[in-house]
Amino acid sequence: MPKLTPRMIISLLIALALLLLPLITDDDNILTLLLLTFLMAGLASSWNILGGYTGQVNLGHAAFFGIGSLITRQMWLGGWPFALSMASGCVVAGLAAAVIGLPAFRLKGTYFAIGTLAMAEALRITIGNILPTVTNLPTEVIRNYELAPRYYLMLTAVLLIVAITIYLNNSKLGLGMMAVREDEDAARAVGVNVLRVKMIAFVMSAFLAGMIGGAYAFYFVSYYPNFTFGPLFSFDAITVLYVGGVGTVVGPLIGSVFFVILRDMLVKNLQGVHQLVFGLLFIVVVLVLPGGLVEAWDRIKQYVRINQSPTKNQHRETKAQTYPGENLH
Amino acid sequence: MLRVEGITKQFGGLIAVNNLSFEIGKGQIVGLIGPNGSGKSTAFKLISGFIPLTNGRVYFDGEEITNLQSHQIARRGLTRTFQLVRPFAHLTALQNVMIGGQYGHAALSHMHDAKDNGMDVLAQVGLAEKAESKAKDLTIMERKWLEVARALAGRPKLLLLDEFMAGLNPSEIPQAIDLIHRINGMGISIIIVEHIIKAITGTCERVIVLNAGSKIAEGHPTDVVRNPEVISAYLGRRYAEN
């Protein structure tokens, strides 16, 4: 059992506060804002497994979010128990990744990214053609609609993804993923089955995106079935992750809080241009602060440490260049 | 331990390795030398499964490994290093060697075993103090050591060192030679690709000389460097005649 660090205590306190919050307040605005934050955190964290840890940029992440929400919603409205519907959504999303992964991983880097984007768009258009009408929750569900269960479901899903990411940081599988991200040939030379590691990461990432999709299908009252396949869900997740800190556990969490608050402010005051602002923000982060807010925090800590240290100049000379989340674990 | 039978690699019209055969016994250190472009590195890639063979067979430890993939070959205990070092740059030195121990021939499935094994190996190459440093923050020489440590962590039976001495300064070469002897002392067979002849004569009991993809000589280093065909391959025919 590892000892409790201040960071772990703070994390547990935040998790506890989030768990207790619906008991304290029934302000739907606060709960909705938090739920949307969990949604972004979940999407970004699930993308992180393939993109941040394994180094494969998937621009079609929305497809798996979409599959999860579609299967869950259709089965649930078709009379199946919700839990079974949601589990099926996750499994189908994971299976879809397994089917897509085998041909897609013949592509590398940018080509893989473009391939996944094309796949997701094709799926979005197909779903739009097959299911062109809005999906609504049944009236009896709407009549008894309560936000708290939706809030808890989304929170649980995110906590599960975070737990998996923490596991990856300290496991053989996670190290194998990072080895693939760093250098595929070197990984191969020490015995890592590169394709297998990529496939596992892709299926995990898609399964978890499908889980977030299922929670979304439970929450959202009315939407077009192909809405959840929209590219914005992929790009928002990636923006959140890069702003927060790619390849880290807390990056997507910090990023999602920042993203949802900023989006809320922008939509209220500058409607229509918030996408533009996020696009610019993404470019700035990638250019100036490739490790996101996590790196900014590390830099501040380092700066403070150097300026308080008696051997100030010596430290400055040996100061290492930082990388996303390098002081995290 | 390793038996190579008539391996050939053809890139379009170019025959990079032509019908090369040799054998390596347990615990031997063998050098593979030859001028630039003679097919040494290609031969390495063929043996370690990084590129497919056009023809020929490779046997390792009594089993045929001809058509196995590179990671399967590494897992059986035949591990290569790279000419230009390729550590996992953003991971720590310890994480680098842990990956070697977990995925290599050692197949250590528990994290603490991989960590203990990793620390042992880092200590062997003198990097114990750098365990928590990122690989990218190490010096060139430390990175070379790390690359060897990562391979050693997998407890290989045969190590292929690709131009291990390249880029080291003259004072570092004796340390490198010493390391090779220590690795051999653990019972690990070694093949060294090198075109610095001096580095080879100090370490290898036998050398194989390649020129234009074919084996032109094989034997004890001191005999081989007197072989007229070897001299002509390196220096031109005029020198061989004198």
Interface residues (C-beta under 8 A of the other chain):
Chain A: N170 S171 K172 L175 G176 M178 A179 E182 D183 D185 A186 A187 R188 A189 V190 G191 V192 N193 V194 A320 Q321 Y323 E326
Chain B: S48 F50 Q69 S70 H71 Q72 A74 R75 T79 R80 T81 F82 R86 P87 F88 A89 H90 L91 Q95 M98 I99 G100 Q102 Y103 G104 H105 S109 M111 A114 K134 K136 D137 R150 A151 G154
